[in-house]
Amino acid sequence: MADPVRIVVAEDEAIIRLDLKEILEEEGYLIVGETSRGDHAVELVKEHKADLAILDIKMPGMDGLTAARHITNEKLAAVLILTAFSQHDLVEQAREAGALAYLVKPFQKSDLIPAIEMALGRHEQMVALEHENADLVARLEARKLTDRAKGRLMDGFGLGEAAAWRFLQKTAMDTRKGVAEVAQSVIDGSLTP
C-alpha cells in the first residue's frame, strides 16, 4: 500500500481549514501541517516534506501567490490555490506562481479531490521531466568528453576511432570507472595508451 499523500493546508479562515482537514482525512490524505499564514506554509512544506500545499490567496505574513512561488521555485511540492476570488488576472497570477490547480470557494468535495489529484499528477510529470532532462544533459556531457578523448587518442597516439573507443571501454572496465571519467583522464593527459 502506498504512503498517504502529505498535505499542508494554509487558509486564514479556521472553519474552512477545519472542513478541509476533515474532508481530506476522510479521503485518506495525511494533513502534516495547518496554518493561517503563507510564510508558515512554506516552512511547513519544507519541514514535513509535503507532497501538496493547499493555499488561500489572501493570508497574513505572506500571500498565497508569494508562498506558491517559493514552494514551486524550490520544487518542494505541488500547489493548489483555494480562494474566493475567481478573477482572470488572479488565475493567471496563480499559474505564473506555479500553481497546478485553482479552486474557487465555496468548494464541493467532488471538485476538491479531482483538483488535488490533477495537481499531484501534473507535479509528478514535471518532476519526471526534470529528471529525464538532467539525465539527458549528463549523457550529452559524457558523450562530449568521450568524443574529445577519442580525438586526442586518434591525433596524439595514432589510434583509429574504433581502437580509441575500445581503449576507453577496456580501461573503464579494468578500473571500474565510468567511460566519461576515463575520457576526462585522457583529456587531462593523466592517462595514455
C-alpha positions, 0 to 999 in steps of 0.5 A, spaced: 500 500 500 502 506 498 504 512 503 498 517 504 499 523 500 502 529 505 498 535 505 499 542 508 493 546 508 494 554 509 487 558 509 486 564 514 479 562 515 479 556 521 472 553 519 474 552 512 481 549 514 477 545 519 472 542 513 478 541 509 482 537 514 476 533 515 474 532 508 481 530 506 482 525 512 476 522 510 479 521 503 485 518 506 490 524 505 495 525 511 494 533 513 502 534 516 501 541 517 495 547 518 496 554 518 493 561 517 499 564 514 503 563 507 510 564 510 508 558 515 506 554 509 512 554 506 516 552 512 511 547 513 512 544 506 519 544 507 519 541 514 514 535 513 516 534 506 509 535 503 507 532 497 501 538 496 500 545 499 493 547 499 493 555 499 488 561 500 490 567 496 489 572 501 493 570 508 497 574 513 505 574 513 505 572 506 500 571 500 498 565 497 501 567 490 508 569 494 508 562 498 506 558 491 512 561 488 517 559 493 514 552 494 514 551 486 521 555 485 524 550 490 520 544 487 518 542 494 511 540 492 505 541 488 500 547 489 493 548 489 490 555 490 483 555 494 480 562 494 474 566 493 476 570 488 475 567 481 478 573 477 482 572 470 488 576 472 488 572 479 488 565 475 493 567 471 497 570 477 496 563 480 499 559 474 505 564 473 506 562 481 506 555 479 500 553 481 497 546 478 490 547 480 485 553 482 479 552 486 474 557 487 470 557 494 465 555 496 468 548 494 464 541 493 468 535 495 467 532 488 471 538 485 476 538 491 479 531 490 479 531 482 483 538 483 488 535 488 489 529 484 490 533 477 495 537 481 499 531 484 499 528 477 501 534 473 507 535 479 509 528 478 510 529 470 514 535 471 518 532 476 519 526 471 521 531 466 526 534 470 529 528 471 529 525 464 532 532 462 538 532 467 539 525 465 539 527 458 544 533 459 549 528 463 549 523 457 550 529 452 556 531 457 559 524 457 558 523 450 562 530 449 568 528 453 568 521 450 568 524 443 574 529 445 578 523 448 577 519 442 580 525 438 586 526 442 587 518 442 586 518 434 591 525 433 596 524 439 597 516 439 595 514 432 589 510 434 583 509 429 576 511 432 574 504 433 581 502 437 580 509 441 573 507 443 575 500 445 581 503 449 576 507 453 571 501 454 577 496 456 580 501 461 573 503 464 572 496 465 579 494 468 578 500 473 571 500 474 570 507 472 565 510 468 567 511 460 566 519 461 571 519 467 576 515 463 575 520 457 576 526 462 583 522 464 585 522 457 583 529 456 587 531 462 593 527 459 593 523 466 592 517 462 595 514 455 595 508 451 
